[in-house]
Amino acid sequence: MQVPAQFQYEKATSVEHALSLLGRYGAESRVVAGGHSLIPMMKLRLAQPEVLIDINDLHELARISVEEHKLCIGALVRHADLLGSAIAGEHFPIFHDAERLIADPIVRNRGTVGGSLCQADPSEDLSAAFAAVRGEAVIQGTRGSRVVAVRDFFVGPYQTVVEPGELLVQLRVPIRSSASAYQKVERRAGDWAVAAAGAELRLRDGELEEVGIGLTALGAPGFHAPEAEEFLVGGPATDERFAEAGRIAAEHCNPVADQRGPVDYKRHLAATLTTRALRIARTRWHGQHHEEA
Ligand SMILES: Cc1cc2nc3c(=O)[nH]c(=O)nc-3n(C[C@H](O)[C@H](O)[C@H](O)COP(=O)(O)OP(=O)(O)OC[C@H]3O[C@@H](n4cnc5c(N)ncnc54)[C@H](O)[C@@H]3O)c2cc1C
C-alpha cells in the first residue's frame, strides 16, 4: 500500500487564517481542498508537502451566488454542488454538461472547483469550460486580492499563476445573453477525457457576435482555441462554418499520444467535438430566443 511521507496538518478556520498559515510555512506547505488530486500525488511521492493546510471549513468559499451581474462560484464549491446548481445551469449550461461527465459521484461529492483549476491537469474539464465562457479567477494574498482571466490562469501543465502564499478564492463569470455546451469523449463512464470541447456563443441579427471555444486534453494553451473563435466572429452560424472552426481548432491544438489514443485520433475528436458543441450551443440559443433554427 502506498502511503504519503510524513506531514504536519493544520486546519484553517478563515481565509485570513489560511493565508497566515501559508505565510508561516511558505513553499513547504500546500492547501488541501477535496484532496482527490493532491492525496494520490502524495501517496505516489510526486508531492511531498511538509505541511497540509486544510481549507474545508472555509464555508464562505463554498457558495454559488449572483453578484453584480456575475455568476460567482466559490473555490470550495464541490463538483456535485455545481452540477446541482439551478442558477449555474440556467446561465451557463456548459457547467452542467461538463460536471455530469467528471469522474463519479464519489469524486464529485468531494472534489472542488478551485482544486480542479489549481491542479491544472491538462485533461481537466472545468478549465476548458471556464476558458470558453471567459471566466475570471479571484486570487487572494495577505496584501489583497487580484483578478486574472481564466485564459491567463494557466502557466503550463500543473502550473498556474497562483503564487506560494496565495489562495484561489472564487471563479466569476459575467452573466450575459449567451448559450453554451460541452462535449466529451471518454473511454468509459467516469474516466478522464480522451478529448473534449466546450463552446459559448451569442447571435445578433443572424451573425455570431461572441464565440468562446474551450479544449480539454488537446494541448491547447490556456485550454482555448482563439484561431477558431476569431474565424467565427462576425459571420453566420452555419453548419459549414462550425465544421471549418472545428478544423481550425484541430489544426492549432497540440495533443500528445498516450494510452487514451494517438495524435491523429485526438485531432479528429477536436474537430468533431468543437463542431458538435457549437451546434448544441446554437440550438440552445434558438430555444432561448425563440428564433428559427
Ligand atoms: C478517479 C478520479 C477521476 C477523475 N476524473 C476527472 C475527470 O473526468 N475530469 C476532471 O476534470 N477531473 C477529474 N478528476 C479530478 C477531480 O475533479 C478532482 O476533484 C480535482 O482534480 C481536484 O480537486 P480537489 O478539490 O480534490 O483538489 P485537491 O486535490 O485538494 O488539490 C489539488 C491542487 O490544488 C491546490 N488547491 C486546491 N484548492 C486550492 C485553492 N483554493 N487555492 C490554491 N490552491 C488550491 C492544492 O494545493 C493542490 O495542489 C478525477 C479524480 C479522480 C480521483
PDBQT file of the ligand as one rigid body, heavy atoms in Angstrom, charges set to zero:
ROOT
HETATM    1  C1  LIG A 301     -10.818   8.734 -10.055  1.00  0.00    +0.000 C 
HETATM    2  C2  LIG A 301     -10.812  10.171 -10.454  1.00  0.00    +0.000 A 
HETATM    3  C3  LIG A 301     -11.350  10.552 -11.661  1.00  0.00    +0.000 A 
HETATM    4  C4  LIG A 301     -11.336  11.898 -12.046  1.00  0.00    +0.000 A 
HETATM    5  N1  LIG A 301     -11.888  12.248 -13.252  1.00  0.00    +0.000 NA
HETATM    6  C5  LIG A 301     -11.912  13.537 -13.606  1.00  0.00    +0.000 A 
HETATM    7  C6  LIG A 301     -12.489  13.933 -14.854  1.00  0.00    +0.000 A 
HETATM    8  O1  LIG A 301     -13.014  13.142 -15.622  1.00  0.00    +0.000 OA
HETATM    9  N2  LIG A 301     -12.438  15.261 -15.183  1.00  0.00    +0.000 N 
HETATM   10  C7  LIG A 301     -11.897  16.196 -14.343  1.00  0.00    +0.000 A 
HETATM   11  O2  LIG A 301     -11.902  17.363 -14.684  1.00  0.00    +0.000 OA
HETATM   12  N3  LIG A 301     -11.373  15.855 -13.157  1.00  0.00    +0.000 NA
HETATM   13  C8  LIG A 301     -11.349  14.556 -12.769  1.00  0.00    +0.000 A 
HETATM   14  N4  LIG A 301     -10.818  14.207 -11.563  1.00  0.00    +0.000 N 
HETATM   15  C9  LIG A 301     -10.202  15.262 -10.700  1.00  0.00    +0.000 C 
HETATM   16  C10 LIG A 301     -11.233  15.783  -9.723  1.00  0.00    +0.000 C 
HETATM   17  O3  LIG A 301     -12.042  16.684 -10.423  1.00  0.00    +0.000 OA
HETATM   18  C11 LIG A 301     -10.564  16.471  -8.520  1.00  0.00    +0.000 C 
HETATM   19  O4  LIG A 301     -11.549  16.846  -7.657  1.00  0.00    +0.000 OA
HETATM   20  C12 LIG A 301      -9.726  17.706  -8.886  1.00  0.00    +0.000 C 
HETATM   21  O5  LIG A 301      -8.644  17.389  -9.706  1.00  0.00    +0.000 OA
HETATM   22  C13 LIG A 301      -9.038  18.347  -7.703  1.00  0.00    +0.000 C 
HETATM   23  O6  LIG A 301      -9.929  18.932  -6.816  1.00  0.00    +0.000 OA
HETATM   24  P1  LIG A 301      -9.705  18.764  -5.266  1.00  0.00    +0.000 P 
HETATM   25  O7  LIG A 301     -10.654  19.675  -4.593  1.00  0.00    +0.000 OA
HETATM   26  O8  LIG A 301      -9.764  17.330  -4.907  1.00  0.00    +0.000 OA
HETATM   27  O9  LIG A 301      -8.209  19.347  -5.099  1.00  0.00    +0.000 OA
HETATM   28  P2  LIG A 301      -7.011  18.901  -4.159  1.00  0.00    +0.000 P 
HETATM   29  O10 LIG A 301      -6.573  17.523  -4.502  1.00  0.00    +0.000 OA
HETATM   30  O11 LIG A 301      -7.358  19.157  -2.740  1.00  0.00    +0.000 OA
HETATM   31  O12 LIG A 301      -5.920  19.976  -4.616  1.00  0.00    +0.000 OA
HETATM   32  C14 LIG A 301      -5.356  19.948  -5.912  1.00  0.00    +0.000 C 
HETATM   33  C15 LIG A 301      -4.285  21.037  -6.006  1.00  0.00    +0.000 C 
HETATM   34  O13 LIG A 301      -4.874  22.334  -5.945  1.00  0.00    +0.000 OA
HETATM   35  C16 LIG A 301      -4.387  23.079  -4.818  1.00  0.00    +0.000 C 
HETATM   36  N5  LIG A 301      -5.537  23.826  -4.310  1.00  0.00    +0.000 N 
HETATM   37  C17 LIG A 301      -6.760  23.325  -4.011  1.00  0.00    +0.000 A 
HETATM   38  N6  LIG A 301      -7.608  24.310  -3.690  1.00  0.00    +0.000 NA
HETATM   39  C18 LIG A 301      -6.903  25.468  -3.776  1.00  0.00    +0.000 A 
HETATM   40  C19 LIG A 301      -7.234  26.845  -3.573  1.00  0.00    +0.000 A 
HETATM   41  N7  LIG A 301      -8.467  27.236  -3.243  1.00  0.00    +0.000 N 
HETATM   42  N8  LIG A 301      -6.263  27.772  -3.757  1.00  0.00    +0.000 NA
HETATM   43  C20 LIG A 301      -4.996  27.410  -4.101  1.00  0.00    +0.000 A 
HETATM   44  N9  LIG A 301      -4.629  26.114  -4.315  1.00  0.00    +0.000 NA
HETATM   45  C21 LIG A 301      -5.578  25.154  -4.161  1.00  0.00    +0.000 A 
HETATM   46  C22 LIG A 301      -3.807  22.047  -3.876  1.00  0.00    +0.000 C 
HETATM   47  O14 LIG A 301      -2.789  22.600  -3.065  1.00  0.00    +0.000 OA
HETATM   48  C23 LIG A 301      -3.277  21.017  -4.854  1.00  0.00    +0.000 C 
HETATM   49  O15 LIG A 301      -2.029  21.425  -5.347  1.00  0.00    +0.000 OA
HETATM   50  C24 LIG A 301     -10.791  12.874 -11.178  1.00  0.00    +0.000 A 
HETATM   51  C25 LIG A 301     -10.252  12.486  -9.939  1.00  0.00    +0.000 A 
HETATM   52  C26 LIG A 301     -10.259  11.166  -9.571  1.00  0.00    +0.000 A 
HETATM   53  C27 LIG A 301      -9.684  10.787  -8.225  1.00  0.00    +0.000 C 
ENDROOT
TORSDOF 0
